[in-house]
Amino acid sequence: MRTIRWVMIASIILALAMPTPLRAEGLRLEPKALHARAAQAATASALGTLRGELEAALRTKLEAKGSNAAAQMACTDGPACAIRQLALLNRCQPIADSWAPTLSWVLATPDVLDGLVLGGDIDGPWTRTMEVLHSIVTTVDGTREGLGLRVALATALTWSEPVKAWSDDSLIDPVSRCRNFLAWDREGVLDPAFKTLTIWELRYVVGAWVDDEDLVWARANIKADCRERGKIGDAVHGMVAYTLHNKEGVSVQDGNFYGGRRKTLALIVEVGGVCGAISRFGTSMCQAFGIPAMPVGQPGHCAFIWQKVPHQWSLNNDVSGWAQSSRHAGIQTAWGNPAWLVPMMQAAQAKPDAYLDAQTLLEASRIAWGKPSDDLAVLTEATKRCPLHMGAWRARVDLIVKSKLSTSVAKKALKDAAASLAPQPLAYSEIALVLQPVIVADAGSTSARTWTLARLDEIATMAEAGADATVCSSAATAILERTATAMTDKGAAAARAIVRGDAAPGGTPTITASEVKSIADFCMDGINRLDGSIGTRHGTWKQALHRLVDGLISQSVERDRSLARFETQIQGLAASNRVGDARWLADRLVDACKATKDADLEAKATALRASLG
């Protein structure tokens, strides 16, 4: 009995010593209460308890409301804070006691919690981001507020995956990188706009692939006439020679091109290189001055993008344009691989409060209800508050398709997308193609062709408003491709090649002459809807038409008829006082016919071109 009594006493003492977890109904969804509760939860166990409390309280609060009311409530201060806290806790699993105090501080501090949301997506685990952030804020002065906090958060997000030095693949220390950029800012050696960069933008500065010593070298050795903000990214073209072989005759394709030495920026200047070296050098030169930049991949080429003007992205060392640029391995970007998503993210973050609301609503759709109608209301509100938030748009249309919602719901989403995504035609074409099966079930039907032509009219309007021509023409191609491939029984690959301007697939033709004719008629009609006399609309038409010329002429089936088709268009252009366009199209036709190795075909095209003077 004495033993039992002592056990009971010990249990009571232990229970009194431990903090009492709040019940779900006792957790007030008010900012001050939520921040105070998070500040108390400084261990992994306490944060786990908080996670359960938040989830229960949010479900109770949101599910008590109708879908539209809940969507509005999710963006009010208290529920929004709770949603963001829960979303971060869900990502940071398992929580380690070593960095639990820092996570507690993040959850309790609005600027820090919201800053992580604004920082964008990461590829690596959030546990590593929290570990890096803990190391920074506990060792680097000035990293808990202002610019120092933004640099710290950007560094932690970037180092969700290890960042390696291009020189020798050694790991770059995130704490030193953060400390050095803050020191360089105090010294005044960075571009003045560095102080204005967002957390997301700062990720493409601190994540430089060169040693800190190389960044110092870059600032000391840049050409004097390139120190102006708008010229820093161009400095590479006067500093690094494009060369396929070094002075000893070793090919750039050889692993010993740089003689086994560390590939420092100084060595690149000494030896030279090809597109990869040039674009990485240009990127590093920008980052050395605190200017966001990153390499991007293009077909058979490496380019880079940089903020030539503060908060606006430009291509450099470019060959293929935005539409065919994609993120380079080792770079983390929001929403996917295409490079055009970078300026889209920039535009989405131009109104940070709206971006935060969209992110919050996106998270809310994952927490509560599970009923498609409620989730749809939340996601519709997200795309309304931040019209260029691609993540919210994808979630909205995926819900419509997976939940088999009505055609009217899909049409409403498509109409909203056409208005919201007008500056980003490839984003619009992606959303449209996801919704098409809901709106027009048979992709090969007459109604599907009508639907496709209507989308091309919208892309033409986007081009008229100034959207990038390479992006507009690629969006048009994507829309045309879906319908063209449905217009043939067995020749989908050939149809795709026609629209894309690729060489005809090898082997026995699987597409018939009548199918080629139907596809050609349809595509010509669609592409000519893009036509405009000047500006990006004219450029959009030319790029799409160029692809069609290459694609049709490469097909052995109906090749002569295709030549005649373009001859008619060339004559029509000339008759309409568009001789310049007629000559341009005739030149493209000559090039395409020459590629076929058909001497008779090439002679006909050449004669046509000669007739235009």
C-alpha positions in Angstrom: 0.0 0.0 0.0 2.9 2.4 0.8 4.4 1.8 -2.6 1.1 2.5 -4.3 0.6 5.7 -2.3 4.0 7.0 -3.3 3.4 6.2 -7.0 0.1 8.1 -6.8 1.8 11.1 -5.1 4.6 11.1 -7.8 2.0 11.0 -10.6 0.2 14.0 -9.1 3.4 16.0 -8.8 4.4 15.2 -12.3 1.0 16.2 -13.7 1.1 19.5 -11.8 4.6 20.2 -13.2 3.6 19.6 -16.8 1.9 22.4 -18.9 -1.7 21.5 -19.5 -2.5 21.3 -23.2 -5.3 23.5 -24.4 -8.4 21.6 -25.6 -9.4 22.3 -29.2 -12.5 24.3 -28.1 -10.2 26.3 -25.8 -7.8 27.4 -28.5 -8.9 30.8 -29.5 -8.3 31.6 -33.2 -7.1 35.1 -32.5 -3.6 36.3 -33.5 -2.4 37.3 -30.0 -3.6 34.0 -28.4 -2.1 32.0 -31.3 1.2 33.7 -31.1 1.4 33.3 -27.3 0.4 29.6 -27.6 3.2 29.1 -30.2 5.7 30.8 -28.0 5.0 28.4 -25.2 5.6 25.4 -27.4 9.4 25.3 -27.5 9.9 21.5 -27.6 9.1 18.9 -30.2 6.5 17.4 -27.9 4.8 20.7 -27.2 4.7 21.6 -30.9 3.1 18.2 -31.7 0.4 19.0 -29.2 -0.1 22.5 -30.7 -0.4 20.9 -34.2 -3.3 18.7 -33.0 -5.0 21.7 -31.3 -4.8 23.8 -34.4 -6.2 21.1 -36.7 -9.1 20.4 -34.4 -9.9 24.1 -33.9 -9.7 25.0 -37.5 -12.0 22.1 -38.6 -14.5 23.1 -36.0 -14.4 26.8 -37.0 -14.4 26.4 -40.7 -16.8 23.5 -41.0 -19.4 25.5 -39.0 -19.6 28.0 -41.9 -21.0 27.7 -45.4 -18.3 27.4 -48.1 -18.3 31.0 -49.2 -18.3 32.3 -45.7 -15.5 30.0 -44.7 -13.5 31.1 -47.7 -13.8 34.7 -46.5 -13.1 33.7 -42.9 -9.9 31.8 -43.8 -8.3 35.1 -44.8 -9.2 37.0 -41.6 -6.4 37.5 -39.2 -7.0 34.7 -36.6 -7.9 31.8 -38.9 -5.3 32.8 -41.5 -2.6 32.8 -38.8 -3.7 29.4 -37.6 -3.8 27.9 -41.1 -0.3 29.1 -41.8 0.9 27.8 -38.4 -0.6 24.4 -39.1 0.7 24.2 -42.7 4.3 24.8 -41.5 3.9 22.3 -38.6 2.6 19.7 -41.1 5.7 20.3 -43.3 8.3 20.3 -40.5 7.9 16.6 -39.5 9.6 15.1 -37.6 10.4 18.0 -35.4 13.8 17.9 -33.7 14.3 19.3 -30.2 17.5 20.9 -31.4 15.6 23.4 -33.6 12.2 23.3 -32.0 12.8 26.6 -30.2 13.4 28.3 -33.6 10.2 26.8 -35.0 8.3 28.0 -32.0 9.7 31.5 -32.6 8.7 31.3 -36.3 5.2 30.3 -35.4 4.9 33.1 -32.8 6.3 35.9 -35.0 4.0 37.0 -37.9 6.8 38.5 -40.0 8.8 35.3 -39.9 5.9 32.9 -40.5 4.6 35.0 -43.3 8.1 35.4 -44.7 8.5 31.7 -45.1 5.2 31.5 -47.0 6.3 34.4 -49.3 9.6 32.7 -49.9 8.1 30.2 -52.3 8.3 26.4 -52.8 11.3 24.3 -51.9 12.5 21.0 -53.3 14.2 19.7 -50.2 12.8 18.8 -46.8 11.4 21.6 -44.5 13.2 20.0 -41.6 16.5 20.9 -43.2 15.3 24.5 -43.8 14.4 24.8 -40.1 17.8 23.3 -39.2 19.6 25.9 -41.3 17.4 28.8 -40.1 18.2 27.8 -36.5 21.9 27.8 -37.2 21.7 31.3 -38.7 19.5 33.1 -36.3 21.4 31.7 -33.3 24.9 32.7 -34.6 24.5 35.6 -37.0 23.7 39.0 -35.5 20.8 41.0 -36.9 19.0 38.1 -38.5 15.7 38.3 -36.6 14.3 41.5 -38.2 14.5 43.6 -41.3 16.8 42.9 -44.2 18.8 40.5 -42.0 15.7 38.4 -41.4 14.9 38.3 -45.1 18.4 37.2 -46.0 18.3 34.5 -43.3 14.9 33.2 -44.5 16.0 33.2 -48.1 19.2 31.3 -47.2 17.3 28.7 -45.1 14.8 28.1 -48.0 17.6 27.8 -50.6 19.6 25.4 -48.4 16.6 22.9 -48.2 19.0 21.2 -50.5 22.8 21.5 -50.3 24.3 24.2 -52.5 27.6 23.2 -54.2 30.3 25.4 -55.5 30.7 25.0 -59.3 34.5 25.2 -58.9 34.9 21.8 -57.2 31.5 20.6 -56.0 32.4 21.5 -52.4 29.5 22.4 -50.1 28.9 26.1 -49.5 28.2 27.0 -45.9 24.8 28.7 -45.6 25.7 30.5 -42.3 28.8 32.1 -43.8 26.9 33.0 -47.0 24.2 34.8 -45.0 26.8 36.5 -42.8 28.9 37.7 -45.8 26.0 39.2 -47.8 24.9 41.2 -44.7 28.5 42.4 -44.3 28.7 43.3 -47.9 25.5 45.3 -47.7 26.9 47.2 -44.7 30.0 48.0 -46.7 27.9 49.4 -49.5 29.4 47.2 -52.3 26.1 45.7 -53.4 23.6 47.3 -55.8 21.3 49.6 -53.8 18.2 47.6 -54.9 19.5 44.7 -52.8 17.9 46.3 -49.8 14.5 46.1 -51.5 14.6 42.5 -52.5 11.9 40.1 -51.3 12.7 36.9 -49.6 11.9 35.0 -52.7 14.1 37.2 -54.9 17.0 37.0 -52.4 17.0 33.2 -52.9 18.5 33.8 -56.4 21.3 36.0 -54.9 22.4 34.0 -51.8 22.3 30.7 -53.8 25.2 31.6 -56.0 27.2 28.6 -57.1 30.6 30.1 -56.5 32.7 30.6 -53.3 32.4 33.8 -51.4 35.9 34.6 -52.5 34.8 34.4 -56.1 32.0 36.9 -55.4 34.5 39.3 -54.0 36.7 38.7 -57.1 33.8 39.5 -59.4 33.2 42.9 -57.9 36.8 43.8 -58.0 37.4 42.6 -61.6 34.2 43.5 -63.5 34.9 45.7 -66.5 34.7 49.3 -65.5 32.1 50.2 -68.1 29.8 47.4 -66.9 29.4 48.5 -63.3 26.1 50.2 -64.1 23.1 48.2 -63.0 21.7 47.5 -66.5 25.1 46.3 -67.8 26.3 44.0 -65.1 24.7 40.9 -66.7 26.3 41.8 -70.0 29.8 42.0 -68.6 30.4 38.3 -69.3 30.3 38.9 -73.1 33.4 41.1 -72.9 35.2 39.0 -70.3 34.7 35.4 -71.3 35.7 34.1 -74.7 33.5 31.5 -76.4 35.9 28.7 -77.3 35.6 25.1 -78.0 39.2 24.3 -77.3 41.7 25.7 -74.7 45.2 26.9 -75.6 46.5 23.4 -75.5 43.9 22.2 -77.9 41.8 20.3 -75.4 38.1 20.1 -76.2 35.6 21.7 -73.9 33.9 18.3 -74.0 37.0 16.9 -72.3 36.9 16.7 -68.5 40.4 18.2 -68.5 39.4 21.4 -70.4 40.4 23.5 -67.3 43.5 21.4 -66.6 42.2 19.9 -63.4 42.2 23.3 -61.7 39.3 24.7 -59.6 36.8 26.4 -62.0 37.0 29.8 -60.4 35.7 32.9 -62.2 39.2 34.1 -62.8 40.0 30.8 -64.5 36.9 31.0 -66.7 38.2 34.5 -67.9 41.6 33.0 -68.5 40.5 29.9 -70.5 37.1 30.7 -71.8 34.3 28.2 -72.3 31.0 27.6 -74.1 27.4 28.5 -73.2 27.4 26.8 -69.8 30.5 28.6 -68.6 29.3 31.9 -70.1 25.8 31.7 -68.5 27.1 30.6 -65.1 29.7 33.3 -65.1 27.1 35.9 -66.0 24.8 34.6 -63.3 27.6 34.8 -60.7 28.6 38.3 -61.8 25.0 39.5 -61.1 24.8 37.7 -57.8 28.1 39.2 -56.6 26.4 42.6 -56.8 23.2 41.4 -55.0 21.2 41.1 -58.2 18.9 38.1 -58.6 19.9 35.7 -61.4 19.9 32.1 -62.4 21.0 29.8 -65.3 18.3 28.3 -67.5 18.3 25.5 -69.9 17.3 25.8 -73.6 17.4 23.1 -76.3 21.1 22.3 -76.7 22.0 25.5 -74.9 22.5 27.2 -71.5 21.2 30.8 -71.1 20.6 32.8 -67.9 18.0 35.2 -66.6 18.6 38.2 -64.4 16.9 41.3 -63.1 18.4 43.8 -65.5 15.9 46.3 -64.0 14.9 45.8 -60.4 12.1 43.3 -60.0 11.9 42.5 -63.7 13.5 39.4 -65.3 15.3 39.4 -68.6 16.9 36.7 -70.7 20.7 36.8 -71.5 22.9 34.6 -73.7 19.5 33.7 -75.2 18.9 31.4 -78.3 15.3 30.1 -77.9 13.3 32.6 -75.9 11.2 32.3 -72.8 8.9 29.6 -74.1 11.7 27.0 -74.5 13.7 28.0 -71.4 13.5 25.8 -68.3 15.0 25.7 -64.9 18.5 24.4 -64.6 19.3 21.4 -62.4 20.1 22.6 -58.9 17.8 25.6 -59.0 14.6 25.7 -57.1 11.7 27.6 -58.6 8.0 27.9 -57.9 5.3 25.8 -59.6 7.5 23.8 -62.0 10.3 23.7 -64.6 9.3 26.3 -67.3 11.3 29.5 -66.9 8.3 31.7 -67.7 7.0 30.8 -64.3 9.7 32.9 -62.8 8.4 36.3 -64.0 4.9 35.0 -63.3 5.8 34.4 -59.7 7.4 37.8 -59.6 4.1 39.4 -60.8 2.1 37.3 -58.3 4.2 38.6 -55.4 3.9 42.2 -56.5 0.9 42.3 -54.0 2.3 40.3 -51.1 -1.0 40.4 -49.1 -2.9 38.9 -52.0 -0.3 36.2 -52.5 -0.5 35.4 -48.8 -4.2 35.1 -49.0 -4.0 32.8 -52.0 -1.5 30.6 -50.2 -3.6 30.5 -47.1 -6.7 29.5 -49.0 -4.8 26.9 -50.8 -3.8 25.4 -47.5 -7.3 25.8 -46.1 -8.6 23.6 -49.0 -6.3 20.8 -47.7 -7.4 21.1 -44.1 -11.1 21.3 -43.9 -14.3 19.8 -45.3 -13.3 17.4 -48.1 -16.5 18.4 -49.9 -15.8 19.5 -53.5 -18.3 22.4 -53.4 -16.6 23.8 -50.3 -13.1 23.3 -51.6 -14.1 24.9 -54.9 -15.4 28.0 -53.2 -12.1 28.3 -51.4 -9.9 27.8 -54.4 -12.0 30.1 -56.6 -11.5 32.8 -53.9 -7.8 32.1 -54.0 -7.5 32.7 -57.8 -9.7 35.8 -57.4 -7.4 37.3 -54.7 -4.2 36.5 -56.5 -5.0 36.1 -60.2 -1.5 35.0 -61.2 -1.1 32.3 -58.5 -0.4 29.3 -60.7 -0.6 26.9 -57.7 -4.1 28.0 -56.9 -5.2 27.8 -60.5 -3.9 24.2 -60.8 -5.6 23.2 -57.6 -8.9 24.7 -58.8 -9.0 23.0 -62.2 -7.7 19.7 -60.8 -10.6 19.7 -58.4 -13.1 20.3 -61.2 -11.7 17.4 -63.2 -11.2 14.9 -60.4 -14.5 15.6 -58.7 -16.3 15.6 -62.1 -18.0 18.9 -61.5 -20.4 20.3 -64.0 -19.6 21.8 -67.4 -20.9 25.1 -66.3 -18.4 25.2 -63.4 -15.6 24.4 -65.9 -16.7 27.1 -68.3 -16.8 29.6 -65.5 -13.2 28.6 -64.5 -12.1 28.9 -68.2 -13.6 32.4 -68.5 -11.9 33.5 -65.3 -8.6 32.1 -66.4 -8.7 33.9 -69.8 -9.1 37.2 -67.9 -6.7 36.5 -65.0 -3.9 34.8 -67.0 -3.8 37.1 -70.0 -0.2 38.2 -69.3 0.8 34.5 -69.2 -0.6 32.7 -72.3 1.2 29.4 -71.6 -0.3 29.3 -68.1 -3.7 29.9 -69.7 -3.2 27.2 -72.3 -2.3 24.7 -69.6 -5.4 25.5 -67.6 -7.6 25.4 -70.8 -6.3 22.0 -71.8 -7.0 20.5 -68.4 -10.6 21.8 -68.6 -11.2 20.8 -72.2 -12.3 17.2 -71.5 -15.0 18.5 -69.1 -16.3 21.1 -71.6 -15.8 19.1 -74.8 -15.6 15.4 -74.2 -14.7 14.4 -77.8 -11.4 16.0 -78.7 -11.9 15.1 -82.4 -15.4 16.5 -82.7 -16.5 19.6 -84.6 -17.3 21.3 -81.3 -13.8 20.6 -80.1 -12.4 22.4 -83.2 -14.6 25.3 -82.6 -13.5 25.4 -78.9 -9.8 25.3 -80.0 -10.3 28.2 -82.4 -11.9 30.3 -79.7 -8.9 29.7 -77.5 -6.6 30.9 -80.3 -8.7 34.1 -80.6 -8.0 34.7 -76.9 -4.3 34.1 -77.3 -4.3 36.5 -80.2 -5.9 39.1 -77.8 -3.2 38.4 -75.3 -0.5 38.9 -77.9 -2.1 42.1 -79.0 -1.9 43.3 -75.4 1.9 42.7 -75.4 2.4 39.2 -74.0 5.7 37.7 -75.1 5.6 36.4 -78.7 7.5 33.1 -78.0 5.2 32.4 -75.1 2.0 33.2 -77.2 3.1 31.1 -80.2 4.0 28.1 -77.9 0.6 28.5 -76.2 -1.1 28.4 -79.5 0.9 25.3 -80.6 -0.1 23.5 -77.4 -3.8 24.2 -78.0 -3.6 23.2 -81.7 -1.7 20.0 -80.9 -4.5 18.5 -78.8 -7.0 18.9 -81.6 -4.6 17.9 -84.4 -3.7 14.6 -82.8 -7.4 13.8 -82.4 -7.9 14.2 -86.2 -6.0 11.1 -87.1 -6.6 7.4 -86.3 -3.0 6.2 -86.0 -0.8 9.2 -86.9 -0.8 11.1 -83.6 3.0 11.4 -83.6 3.0 12.7 -87.2 0.2 15.2 -86.3 2.2 16.4 -83.3 5.3 16.8 -85.5 3.3 18.9 -88.0 2.1 21.4 -85.4 5.5 21.6 -83.6 7.5 21.9 -86.7 9.5 18.7 -86.0 10.8 16.2 -88.5 8.3 13.5 -89.5 8.5 10.3 -87.4 10.6 7.5 -88.9 9.1 4.3 -90.3 6.1 3.7 -92.4 3.8 6.7 -92.5 0.8 6.2 -90.1 -1.0 9.3 -91.2 -3.0 9.5 -94.4 -3.0 12.2 -97.1 -6.6 13.2 -96.2 -5.7 13.5 -92.5 -2.7 15.7 -93.3 -5.0 17.9 -95.5 -7.6 18.2 -92.7 -4.9 19.0 -90.1 -3.3 21.5 -92.4 -6.6 23.3 -93.2 -7.4 23.5 -89.5 -4.0 24.7 -88.4 -3.8 27.3 -91.1 -7.1 28.7 -90.1 -6.1 28.7 -86.5 -2.7 30.3 -87.0 -4.0 32.9 -89.3 -6.3 34.1 -86.5 -3.1 35.1 -84.7 -2.0 37.4 -87.6 -1.4 41.0 -86.9 0.6 43.6 -88.8 3.0 44.7 -86.0 4.1 43.9 -82.5 4.0 40.7 -80.5 0.9 39.5 -82.3 2.8 39.6 -85.6 5.7 37.8 -84.0 3.3 35.2 -82.6 1.9 34.5 -86.0 5.3 34.3 -87.7 6.6 31.8 -85.1 3.6 29.5 -85.3 3.5 29.7 -89.1 7.2 28.9 -89.3 6.7 25.7 -87.3 3.8 24.7 -89.5 5.9 25.2 -92.6 8.6 22.9 -91.3 6.1 20.4 -90.0 4.0 20.1 -93.1 6.9 20.0 -95.6 8.7 17.3 -93.6 5.8 15.0 -94.2 6.2 13.0 -97.4 2.5 12.5 -97.5 0.8 15.5 -99.3 4.1 17.4 -99.6 3.3 18.9 -103.0 -0.1 20.0 -101.9 1.5 21.6 -98.8 3.9 23.5 -101.1 0.9 24.7 -103.1 -0.9 25.7 -100.0 1.9 28.0 -98.8 2.4 29.4 -102.4 -1.2 30.6 -102.3 -0.6 32.3 -98.9 2.6 33.9 -100.1 0.8 35.3 -103.2 -2.0 36.6 -101.0 0.4 38.4 -98.7 2.2 40.0 -101.7 -1.2 41.1 -103.2 -2.1 42.7 -99.8 1.0 44.9 -99.9 2.8 42.7 -97.4 5.8 41.8 -99.6 8.1 41.7 -96.6 6.0 39.0 -95.0 5.7 37.2 -98.4 9.4 37.1 -98.8 9.9 36.0 -95.2 7.5 33.1 -95.7 9.1 32.1 -99.0 12.5 32.0 -97.3 11.1 29.7 -94.7 9.6 27.5 -97.4 12.9 27.3 -99.2 14.7 26.2 -96.1 12.1 23.6 -95.3 12.2 22.2 -98.9 16.0 22.1 -98.8 15.9 20.0 -95.7 13.9 17.3 -97.5 16.7 16.6 -100.0 14.1 16.7 -102.7 15.7 18.6 -105.5 12.5 19.1 -107.5 10.7 20.5 -104.4 13.5 22.8 -103.5 13.7 24.1 -107.1 9.9 25.0 -107.0 10.3 26.8 -103.7 13.4 28.7 -104.9 11.6 29.8 -108.1 8.7 31.1 -106.0 11.1 33.1 -103.8 12.8 34.5 -106.9 9.5 35.8 -108.2 9.2 38.1 -105.3 12.4 40.0 -106.0 
